[in-house]
Amino acid sequence: MLHQRLLEGATDLVRVTTAPETPRPPSVTAAPLVAETDVRFSVLGPVRAWRGGEALPSGTPQQRALLAVLLLRGGRTANAPELIDAIWGEDPPQQALATIRTYASRLRKVLAPGMLVTESGGYAIRTPADALDLGVARGLAADADQARGAGDRILARTLLGRALDLWDGEPLAGVPGPHADTERTRLQEWRLQLLENRLDLDLEVGHHAEAVSELTALTAAHPLRERLRELLMLALYRSGRQAEALAVYADTRRLLADELGVDPRPELSALQQRILRADAELACAEDPAPATAPTHVTPAQLPAAVPDFTGREDCVSELGEILSAVRGPVMAVSALAGIGGVGKTTLAVRLAYTARPHFPDGQLYVDLQGTDPYSAEPVAVLGSFLRALGTPDTAIPDTAAERAALYRSTLDGRRVLVLLDNARDAAQVRPLLPGTAGCAALVTSRVRMAGLAGAHLVDLDVMSPEEALQLFTRIVGAERVGAERQAALDVVGACGFLPLAIRIAASRLAARRTWTVSVLAAKLADERRRLDELQAGDLAVKATFELGYGQLEPAQQRAFRLLGLADGPDISLSAAAAVLDRAEHDTEDLLEALVDCSLLESAAPGRYRFHDLVRLYARACAERDEQPPSEREAALDRLLDFYLATASAVYALERPGDRLPAHLSATHYPGLRFTEPRAALDWLYTEANPLLASARHAATRPAGPTGRISRAVDLLWAAKDLAESGANSKQYEHAARALRDAAREVGDAHAEGRARTTLTNVHLVAGRFDEADDEARQAMDLAREAGDPLTSCWAPNDRGIIALYQARWADGERYLLEAIENFRADGNHIGEASALCNLSRIHVGLGRLTSAIDLAEQGIAIYDRMGLTLRLANGRYALGIALTQAGRLGEAQTQLTEALSLFHDNRQPLWEGVTHFRLAEAHLAAYRPTLAAAHAEQAIALRGIGGEWRRATVLTVLGKALRRLGQRDRAQVCWQDAESIFAQLGSAELAEVQALLASEAAA
């Protein structure tokens, strides 16, 4: 099939946005379509012909008209009267027939022999269908229909996209004649139909958020096309914008009445009613072909079951019956509780696999990390589950309540089993329960889930001696155990009959063929090697780990102890080497030995993690065995140094010439070095969680003489991209708050000032301007007290930005002039450029547009001189704003488009969002409301610096663009949403939005 050749590496027809001097031919497949000539044609744009890579001359407009007529007839002969009528209509020249013969002769010389044939007094071009771009498009569209009918909507969407990419502007561009006019209209209509079909598929596969921008532009270009309005309403509704969806209907009804005197078609009215009813079926994709069974993503997330599962027959029977009988009006919930290591997860996984046939729509699994200080947040788990169920990222809402509602809607009508492992409490579990008939949930936890209404509760006890011996025998082997049955009973008794302890002991023995069971029993009998209270809660768990720990070599024991001190979900090999103060290859040998002993897990190549209970035991070992205690602190200090040194190197590579690294605390342990910025950013974002955990942990440790609080604060500063990008923002904020409080408690003005500056940045990104200003004000006072040049520069710069957002122009100018003076005194040219660009935006607010442009250009000149990329994006962003206000809109769009590209390359989606907003402003000023609305929609999808305040500013501009497009009701909804946000925040922009609403009401 044609689409198979295309998808197997063939080249698409080239889409030319501006006609090159020597246009390239459309290349459809790797193999030539016309073996003898390799001639290809295009009509979905200018009429062109190519042989291989060479453009062929197509002659005058009338000669191109003849070529177009013959190409569009698909090899059928056109006689002379038909050709004359097609080219000239009712007013042909006197020598029309001779002229056609001349054109045909010229074309025959250009084309391959035998391609343009003469027969029956007429002409025909004989060439394969896929030598013409229109033929390729038709083939792709037919294949898309076939794929859609077979239920493969992803392939259908891809094929339609390829077909649409073949258009190169207006079909038959520049070709005269009535035939060309008729065919041009027909081809444009067909393209719109293809576009509607592709957008319909976009919504079916969950790309509704992305579709809003394109549909907004299309409804503006084709205001009377009701199918586009219908798709826009559905896309808005699925994006959580119900009021705007209803406003689109109101706009459409008014437009149709004014222009045509008719009502909307029944399908559009029915959709409005379904939106008003909040019809649950609208929240998910519909299958447009009822005869085709709906396709769902079927998750299979259960972890591997142990092959030697033993015992628990009563529990397996009891819970298995409950799961297999899930047919009632409510879902089933079973909760297993017991001490750590008692086998809750093993039993739950066994049950889940046994029940799989009763849940054909999939099984979801998550470790809720209930024993961690920072257990899994339901909002994050819901996002993971929704992705596993096929929901695209763009369709996943932000809040926990919205995600829970979408999760339940997605599961409605499906039979899915959800395994929630290691839960903290009932409150963590409730949002993750399906809540629909036919589904079931299994929950494991250390605590009894009495707060889960209707749950079947099971308290899991330790194994019986018979079951414990059976498990031990399955792992070690019947022959060895049979010869020493009493010793084997002594082993399982010393393990407290805990399954995890038995498994560790048996695995050790199985791996050591020279040991006897009696040797192992003797080791366990030595109470100095295990905890005394095996029957008391967690002590039973610790006893199981004591067995494995006691069998380690001294170097392995030290590695186990020290690695357990580090916070975070996992640790990289390089970071572990810093903790142990060893070379990486030595560290890897030690860590892999711990993995072999089941005391450490290999999370991914080069990354390791502890089970939560093992980590607690490792820390207990460190407190007991790592002497003197300063060794423990030294290990964590090396880890902090490693992160700070590496993050500083990443910062320096991203921002060459920036003075920040020179002001950071000195480190005594080296970090990694990078040569490529992309590799450096990869490291930063991969290490974000353990890096921030290390910084936060420093706030809880004794201050000591090593200045660890200052180093931890500097680590946050060097890793500020994590806050500005929106990634890990919560963890970053928690660490900054903890370090601020710790610095204040020990009276370290230097560290406290820097910590408050990092918090200022966090609040700015989130749009909490009053909190940001309070932190920045205190940071300035502390900088003066401590004589810190770094905070003395950045705190007034931040206050200038805050004043900018709050329209306090005079305050902003004063702060930024102070910042510029301090940056220059410090020799910090990068900081100076940043403050100049910020001051440019203040001057825009003051109406000093000439100086605003000059200040931004000064900043860009510095960035260019220093060879920066990310900061250069900030400079072009500021210049674009100033040029927009000065009416130099073409230049503004150029600057903002370049900024957008740089922000994207540097993984700054929040800055991408605000740049789309500024492009929307520029296009609105240039009376291009369609493009303005499209960029505003992109800004909403990406969010942006400033949180809800920024969203309200974008909605204001979007409303203005929509009003110019005649979509007044939808514009009013946007302004009403913006009004609500500004009123809640007490923002100065409230007055403008209220004026817009008042003017609309008066109209």
N, C-alpha and C positions, 0 to 999 in steps of 0.2 A: 504493500500500500504506500501511497505517496507520503503520508505522515510518518511512516516507519523510516523511510529513507531520510526524511528531514531530521528526525530525532536521533538517527544513528551517525550524526556528525556532518551531515550535509550543510552547506552554507545557505543562510537565508538570502532572499532577494534583498539587495541593498536598499535601504531607505535613505534618500537624500533629502536633507533639510534645506540646503541651498544648492542651486545648480552649479556643479563644478565645471571648470573649463573643459575637462575631458571626463564626462560622466562614465562611471563604471557600470557594467551590465549586471542585471540581476542573475545571480548564480543560484540555481535551485538545488542541484545535487552535485556530488563529487564527480559522477560520471557524466559525460556530455549527453544532452537530451537529443541533439541532432548530430549523429556521429560524423556525417559528412561535412557539415558546415558549422555546427555549434553556434547557430544564430539564435538570439533571444530578443524578445520584444517586450515593451511595457506600454500600457495604456492607462494604468491607475495613477496618473500623473501626466507629465509631458509624454507625448508619443515618441518613443526612442527605439533604436535597434542596435545590437552589438554582435560582433563576431569575436568569440573568445573574450579578450579584454579590451578590444578596440571598438570605440563608438563609430557607428556608421552614419554618414550624412543622410538626413531624412528630408532635406529640401525645404521648399516654401511651405507656408501654412496649408495651402490647398493640396500640395503633394502629401503632407502629413495627414490631411483629411482623407485622401484616397487610401493611404496605408491603413488608417484607423478603420475605415469601412470594411476593408478586406479582412483585417485581423478579427474584427468583431463578428464576422459571418461564419467563423469556425470552419473554414475550408470550403464553404459553399460558393458557387459562382455568382457574381453580381454582374448583370448585364449593363450596357451603356446607359439606358434611361434611368435605371436605379442609381447608378453612380452619379449621374448629372444631378438628379433630384437630391441625393444625399449631400452633395458638396455645395450646390448653389441654390437649391430650392426652386422657387418660382421665377427667379431672375437669373438664368444662366447666361454666360457670354455667348456670342455668336459662334465662336469656334470651340465650344465646350467639348465636343467629341475629340477634336484634334488635340486639345489641351490634355484630356485624360490619357490619350495615347502617349503624349510626350512624358507625362508623369510616370506612366507605367514603364516606359522605356528606361527612364532614369532609375527607377527602383530596381528594374531587372538587372541593371549593371552593378548596382550596389549589393543586391542579395545574391544568394548562391544560385547557381544554374538549376533550373527546374523548380525553384521555390515559387516564383510568380508565374502562373500558367495562364494561357489564353485559351478559352473554349466557348463555343456557342455565342460568339460575339461579345463575350464578357471576360472578366478576370477573376482569379482566385489565388489566395496564398495557401499553400499546402505545408503545414508544419505541425508537429505534435502539440497537443493542448498545453503541456507543461513547458513549452518554449515561450509561452505568453504569460505575463504575470497574472492576468485575469483567470487564465486556466488553472494556474497554481492555486490562486485564492479559492476558486470553486472547489477544487479537489480537497483543500484543507477544510473548507466549510462542510463538505459532504462527510469527510472523515470525522469531523467534530460531532456532527449529528449522529453518526454511527456510534461513536464512543459514548456520547450522552445516553443514547438509547440502551447501551450495554451497562450503564451505571457508572462509567468511569468519568466522573465530572472533572477531575483534575486534568486528565488528558484532553478532554473536550475544551476546557478553558485554555490550555496551552495552544491547541491547534487554532482556535479562534484568534488568539493573540498573534500568532504567526501570520494568519490571513490578514488581519488588520494592519500589521506592520508593512505589508506590501504596498499600501497606499503611500504615495509621495506627493501629497498636496491634492489639488483639484484634478479629477480624472479628465483625460483628453485636454489638458491645459493648453490654451492657445490655439486649439483646432477650431476652424470656423465651420459654419454650415448647420442646417437644421438637424441633420442626423446626429452630429456631434452634440448638439444641444439636448436632444432627446436622450441619447445614451448617457450623457454626463449626469442628467437628472436621475436616470435609472440607477446608475452606479453609486451616486451619492446616497440614494435611498437604501440601496442594498447594504452599503457600508453602515448606515445607521442601524439597520436591522441586525447586522452582525455584532455591532457594538452593544445593542440592547441584549442580545443573547449572551455575550461575554459578561456583561454586568450582572445579568441574571445568575450566571454561574458563579460570579464573584460572591454574591450573597449566599448562594447555596453552600459554598465551601467556607463561609465564615469571614470573608474579607469585606465586611460591611463598613468598617471604619475607614478603610482606604477608598472605598467606592464613593463615599460622601463627597469628597472633593471633586472627583471627576463628574459625578452626577449633577452637582451644583453648577458646574460650568456648562454642561450639556443642556440642562433645563433653561439656562439663560440664553444659549444659542438657538434652542428650539423650544420656545415657550409653550407652543400648542401641542406638543407631542406628549400625550397623556401617559404612555407607557414609561417614559423617562421619569415623569413626576411620581408615578406609582413606585418605581424602583427607589427613588430618592426617599420617599416616605418610609419605605421598609428599611432602608439602610440607616436612616436617622433613628427609627424606633429601636432597631437592634443595637444601636450605639448608645442607648440610654437617653435619647433626646426626643422624648415623646411629644413635648409641647411643640418643638420645631416641626415634627412630622405632621401634626395636625394643622400647623400654620401653612405648610406647603399645600395641603388640601384646600384651605380657605383661599389662598392666593390663586390656586388653579381654578376654583369655582368662579371667583370674581373675574378672572381673565377670560374664561370661556364665555361667560355671560356678556361681558363688554365687547369682545371681539366677534363672537359667532352667534350669540344669543342662544346657547345650548347649555345643558347641565353636564357635569362630568360623567364619563361612561360608568356603567354599573360596577365594573371591577374596582375602579378608584373609590367609589362611594362605599363599597363593601369593605375595602381595606380601612377606610376611615372609621367605620363602625367597629371593626375588630380592634383597632388601636384604642378607641374610646373604652372598649370593654377590657383592655389589657389582655387580649387573647393569648393564652400561654403558648399556643402553637406558633405564634409569630416570633417568639423569642429564639427559635432555632430554625435551621435551614429546612426548607421544604423540598421534597422530591418532585420535580416537575413532571415526571413520568410515572403516573400511578401504577402502571402495569409492572414497573420495575421495583423489586424489593429494595427498601432503603438500605444504604450501606452505612455502617457505623464502625468507628475505630473500636476494636476489641482489646482492651488492655489485658496483659498477662504479667502482672508485676510481682507475683509471689516469689519470695526467695526460694532457693533450692531446699528441698526437704532432705532431712538426714536419712540415709539408707538403713540405719540400724535403729529406727524408732522402736521403743520398747515400752510395754506396759500401758497404763492409763486406759484400760479397756472400758471401764465404767464411764469415764469422761467422754471417750470417743463415741461410745454408743449413745449416751444421753445428748450430747451436743450435735452429733451427726443426725439424729432423728429430728431435732429442732430445725436444722438447716435444710434438710431434705423435704421438710413439710411446709416450707415457706410458700403459702398460697393465699393467706388471709388478706384482709384489708390494710394491714400495717406491716411494716418490715420487722424482721427479727433482730434483736440485739443480744449478744451473749458476751459477758465480761469475765475474763479470767484474772484472778488476783492471787498474789503470793509473793514470797520473798525473792530477792534476786537470785538467779541461778537455779530456780526450782523447775524450769523447763516450760514456762508459759509460752514463749515464742515457738519452741519446737512443737508443742502440742497444737497451737493455733495454726501453724503452717500445715501440719499433718491434716487437721480437720478441713482446712481450706482446700487442699488438694483432693481430699475425699469427696468434698461437696461440689467440686468444679462442674460436673455434668448438670447440676441443678442451676448453674449460673452461666449460661452460654454467652452472655453479653460481656463477660470479662471479670477480672479480679484486680482490685486496687490494693496497694500496700504502701504503708509509710511507717518509718520509725519516728515516733513523736519525741524522742529524747527527753522523756519525763524526768529523768534523774539528773539532767544537766542544769546548771544555773540558768541557762538561757534555752529553755526547751523550744521545740518547733512552734511557730506561731500559726494558728489556724488559717490566717489569710494567705500565708505562703503555701501551706499544704493544699488549700483549695485551688490555688493557681496551678500547682503541679498536677492535681487530679484532673482539672479541666483540660489541661494540655494533653494528658494521657487519653482523655475521652474524645480528642479531636478538635477541641476549641482552639482557634488560632490566638496568638498572644494579643493581637489587636482587639479581639472581642472580649477579653477578660477584664472585668471592671476593677476598680481600685480598692473599694472598701470590702471588708469581710462580709458584711450583710449582703451586698450585691453579689459577691462571689458565691456565697452559700445559696442564695436564691437561684442563680444560674446553674449551680451544681445540681440542685434538686430537680430543676426543670430538665436538665440534660439527662438525668437518670430516669425520668418519668417514662414508664413503658418498657424499661429495660430490666433485665435480671442480672444484677451485678453484686458480687460479694466484696465487701470492704474490710480489710484487715488493718486495724489501728493498733500498732505495736508500741509498747513502752509508754503508755499515756501518763501524764502528770496527774490529772484529775478529771472530773466529769465536765467541768467548764471548757476544758481544752477539746473534749471529744464531741460535745453537742453540735457545734457547727459542721462537723464532718460526717454526721450521720445522714444517710440517703433520705430517709423520711418518706419513702414511697413503697407501695406494695410490690412484692416480688424481689426486693433487695434484702440483703442481710449485712450485719456488721459484727465482726469479732473484735473484741477489745482486750488487750493485755495491759496490766498495770501492777505496780507494787501495792497500790491502795485499792480498797474495795469500792467499787463504783455504785455506792448506794444512792447517789444523786441522779443516776440515769433512770428515768421513769420507764417502767415496763421491761427493763433489762433482766435477762436470766443470769444471775450471779453464780459464779463457781469459785470457791476458794481452793486453790491447788496446793496440796501438801507435798512433802517430800515423798520419794518412792518408798514402797515397802522393801524390806530386805530381799525378798525374792526377785522383785522387779529390778532392784539395783544390781544384784548379782547377774541377772540375765543380761542387762545392758553391758556390764563389765565383760561378760563372756563373749558377747557378740563382737566387741572391739578387739579383745586380746586373743581370742581363739579358745575353742572348747578344750583342746588338748592340754594347753598350759594351765588353764583354770581347773580342769578335772583332776590334775595331778596335785594341786595345792588348794583344795576347796576352802579349808579353814583360813588359810592366808588371804584368799580372795575375799572371804567374808570380813576379815579384819580390815582390808583395804577399803571396802565400801562403807564399813562402819566408821572408819576414821574420816571418810569424806562426808559424814553426816547424811548419807543417802541422798545428797543433792545431785541431780543429774549432771550439771555442768562440772562439778568437782570430779565425779566418777569418769566423765568423758576425758577430762584432762589427764587424770592418773592413768587410765587405760591406754590412751594414745601414747603417752610417754613409754609405757611398758611395751606396747606393740612395736614401737620404733627401736627398741633396744633388745635385740634377740638374746644377748648374753645375760640379761637380768632374769631372775626368777621372780615369781609373785611374792615370795617370802622376802626378797631384798626390798621390794617396793613397800611391803607391809612394815618392815623394820624401819624404813625411812619415815613412814607416816606415824609410827608409834612414838617417835621422838617429839615430845610436845614442844621442845624448844624450836622446832621447825614449823610449827603451826599454831594457830591461835587456840586458846584454852576453851573458849565458849563457842563450840561449833553449833549449838542449838539456838543461839540468840541472834535473831534477825540477820543483819548484814554480816555479822561475824562468820556465819556459815559460808557466805559468799567469799569472804576474805580467806577462809581456810582453803578453799579450792584453788585460789590463786597462789597461796603460799607454797603449795606443792610444786607448781610449775616454776615459780621464782627460785625455790631452793635448788633446782637442778640446773640453773644457769651458771655459766662461767662468771668470774668476778667482773670482767669488762662488760658482759651482757647485763648483769645485774645493775651496774652503774648506769648503763644506757637506759634500762627500763625505768629506774628511779627518776633520773633527771628529765627524760622526755615526758614523763607524767606530770611534771610541774608546769608545762606550757599549756596555756589556754588555747581555745580555738578548735574548730571541728577536725582539722587535720594539720599535718606539718610536712613541709617539703624536705627532701634530702639535704639541700644546702642549709636550711634553717636548723635541721637536726644536727648537722655537723657543727654548727655554731654552738648549740647547747652543749654538746659533748666535748667541744674543743679538739676535734679530730679531723683528719683529712676525710674528704667525701668517700673515697673508696673504702676506708676502714669503717666509716659510719655505715655505709651500705651493707657491709658484711654483718655488722652487729644487728642492724634492723631486720635484715632478712632472717637471721637466726631467731629473732623474737617472733617474726611471722611464722616460722616453722614450729615454734613452741605454742602457737595460738594465743600469745600474749599481745600481739600487735597485728593489725590488719593492713594489707596493701590496698589502699583506696584507689590508686592508679599508678602507672609507672612513675617512680620518683616521688610518690606521696604516700604517707602513712597516717593511720589513725588508731586510737584506742577505743575499745568498747568502753562505755561510760563507767561500768563497774570496775573494769580493769584499771582505768585511769585513777579512780579513787584509791584503789589498792596500791598502785604505784606511788601515789603521793604519800600514803601512809608509810610505805617502805622508805621513802626519801626522808621523812621526818624521823624515822627510827634509825636508819642505817647510814644516811649521808652526813658524815661528821668531818670537820666541824660544820655548823649550820651555814657558815658563810659560803660553803661550796654550793649550796642550793641557790643562794642569791647570786653568786658569780655566774652560774649557768643561765639564769634568767637575764642577767645583765648582758651576757654575750649575745643572747637571742635578740634583745632590744637593740644592741649595737648593730647587729647584722641587718635588721630591718631598717634602722635609721640610715646606715651607710648606703644600703642598696637603694632605698627610696630617694635619698639625696642624689645618687648617681642618675636615677631615672629623671628626676626633676632637672638636673643640669643638662642632660642630653636633650630634653624637650625644650628647654629654655636657655640656650647658650648665652653666656654673658650676664645672666641674672645673678645678683649679689646674695640671694637667699642662702645658698649652700655655705657661703663664707661665714654667715652668722649663726649657723646651726651648731649645736653642741658637738664637741670632739668625741669620736668613738675610739675604743681600744681594740675592737674586733672588726676586721674588714668585711665589706659586703661584696656583692657581685658587680661586675662591670659589663656594660652593653655597648655595642657599636651601632646597632640598628634601633631607631626609635620604636618601631613596631614591636620588637622583641621586649624592649623595656616596658612598654605599656601592657603587653601580655603578662609579664611578670607581676606588675602592680595590681592588675585586676584579678589575676589568679590568686594572689596572696592576700587579697583584701581582708578576708575574714580572720585568718590567724594574725595578720599584721595589726589590725585594730584590736583584737583580743589582747595582744601583747601590750599595746599602749594602755588599754584600760586596766589590765592586771597591774601595771606599774603604780596605778593610783591606790591600790589596796596593800601594797608592800611597804615595809619600813622605808622612810626617806633615805636614811643612810648618808654617807659622805660622798656618794658617787654621782649625785645629781640626776638620779634616774627619772624624777618627775620632769625635769627640764628636757631630758632626752626624749621622753615619751611625748611631750608636747611638741617638740621639734619634729618628731616622726609624723604627727598629724599634719603639721604644716607642710612637710615635704610630700605628703600623700594627699594634698588638698584636691587633686583631680577626682578622688573618690567621692568627695562632697559635691563638687561642681558638676559632675556628670550625672548626679542623681543616683548612682550605684552605691549601695551600702550606706545610704544616708543616715538611717536610724542607728546603726552600729557606730558610725562616725560621731554622731551627736552624743550618744551615751558615753563614749570614751572622752570626748571633749568636756562634757559636764563633770565627769568623775575627776579628771585631771585638774580642772579649774578649782573644784572644791578641795582637792588634796593640796594643791599649791597654796591656796588661801589658808588652809589649816596649819601648814608649816611656816607660813609667813614668807613665802618665796614670791616676791613681787614680780621678778623677772619672768618666772614660769607662768604665774597667774595672768599677767598681761598678755602673753602669747596665747595661752589657752582661751582667754576671752576673745582674742582676735579670730581664732579658729571657729569659735561659737558664733561670732558675728557673721562669718561667711555662711554657716549652716542656716542661720535665721534669714539671711538675705535670699538664699536659694529657695527657701520655703515661703517667702513673702511675709515673714513676721518682722516688719520693719521697726516697730517700737522696741521689741526685744533686742533686735540687732543694734539699734542705736544705743540702748542702755549698756550692752556689752562693750561696744566700741568706745563709749564715753569713759567707762571705767578702765578700759585698756589704755587709753591715752594718759589717764592719770597715773596708772602703774608704770607706764613707759618712762614718764618723767621721773618718777621716784627711783626706778631701777637704772635709768640711763641706757635703755635698750634702743639702739638705733633702728632695729628691724620693726618693732611695734610702733616706734615714733613715726615711721614712714607710713605703715599700712593702716594703722587705726584711723588717722584723719582721712586717708583715701577712702576707707570704708564709710566713714561718716558722710563724706561727700556724695558717695553713691546712694546712701540712704536718703539724704536730703533731696537728691535728684528724683528718686521714686516718689517722695512725698511733696514734690513741687516747692520745696523751700530753697529757691534759687540762690538767694544771698548767702544763706548758711552753707550751702554746697560749695559756692565759689570760695568762701573763706577757708573751709576745710581743705579743699583741693589745692589751693595756693600754698597752704602750710605743708601739705604732703609733697608738692613739687619741690619746695625749698629743702625739705628734709631728705628727699631722694637725691637731690643734687649734692647735698653735703656728704651723703654716704657714697657718692659715686655710683649710684644704682640707676643706670640709664634705662633699664627695662621698667623699673618702677616709675621713673619719670614719664616714660611714654604712656604707661597705663593711666597715670593721673592726668596727663595732657588730654588723652582721649575722653576721660570722664568729664574733664572741664569743658571739652567741646560740647558735650551733651547739656551741660548746665547753660552754656551760652546759647544753645538752641532754645532752651526754655526761656531765656531772657530776651530772645529775639535778635541776638547779635550773630547773624548767620555767617557773615564774612569771617569773623574771628573764630567761629565754631569750625568752619571748614579748615582754616589755617591751623588751628590747634590739632585737629585730627590728622592733618597731613604731616605735622611735625612728629606726632607719635608714630605714624606709619614709617616715616623716614628713619627713625631710630630702630624700629623693628626690622626694617629691611637691612639696615647696616649691621645689625647683630645676627642676621640669618635666622630669624625666628619664624615659626609657622603658626602655632596656636595663638600666640599673642598678636601676630599679624592679622589673624581673623578678627580679634577684638578691635583692632584699629580700623579695619575696613568696615566693620559693623558701625562704629561711631561715625565714620566719614559718610557712610550711606545714609544715616539718619540726618546728618546736617545737609547733605545734598538734596534729600527729599524735601526738607523744609524750605530750601532755597529755590525749589522749582526745577532743579537740574536733574530731572527724573531718570533720563537714560543713564547718566553717570552713576546715579544712586543705585539703580538696579544692577549695574555692572559690579560695583563694590560689594553690594549685599550678596550677590550670587557667588562671588569669589569667597566671601566670608563663609557662606553656607557650605561650600565644598570643603574648606579647611576645617570647619567644626566637625563635619562628618568624618573626615579622615582621622581626626584626633579623638573620636569617640566621645563627643560632647553633645548628646541628644537634646539636653535642655537648652543649650545655646543654639542648636539647630532650630528648635521651636521658636525662640524669640526672633531669630533671623527671618524665618517664614513670616512672622508677624510684621516685621519691618518691611518686607517685600510686599505684603498685603497693603500696607499704608502707601508705599510708593506707587503701586499699580492703581490704587483708588484715586490718588492725586492725579494720575495720568488718564483718568476716565476709562480705565480698563477694569470694570467691576467683576467680570468673570474671573480674570486672573487673581484679582484681589481676594475674592471669595475662596478660590482654590488654595491660595497660600494660607489664608486664615484657618481653613479646615486642617491643613497640615500642622499648623501651630497648635491647634487644639489637640490633635492626635499625639503630638510629641511632648505636649505640655511646655514648660519653659521656666527660666529663672523667674522667681517671684510667686510661685504657687497659685493660690486662688485669685490673688490680685491680678496676676498676669492673665489668667484665664478670662477674667472680666474685661480686661483691656482688649483682648482678642475678640471676645464676643461683641464688643462695641463696634470694632472695625468690620467684623463680619456682618453685623446688622446694617451698617451703612452701605456695604457692597450689595447686600440683598435688596435693600430698598431701591437702589439704582437699577437693579434687575427687575423691578416690579414685584418682588416677593415681599410685600409689605407685612403680611401677617407673621411670616417667619422672622423677618427683621425685628418686629415688635417683641417676639418671644426672646430673641437673643438679648435685646436691651433690658427686658424684664429680669432675665437671669443675671445680667451684669449689675443692674440696679440693686438686686438683693445682696450680691457679694460686696459691692462697694459700701452699701449701708451697714452691713455687718462689720466691715473693716474700718469704717469711718474714713474712707478715702476721699481725696479732693475731687476725683473723677466722677463722683456721684452726681454733681450738678450738671455735667455735660450729658450724662445718660438721661437724667430726668427731663432736660430740655428736649432731647430727641424724642422721648416718649410723649411729651406735651405737644410737640409739633405734629407728631403722627396722629394724636388724638384730634387735634384741631383740623387736620386734613380730612 
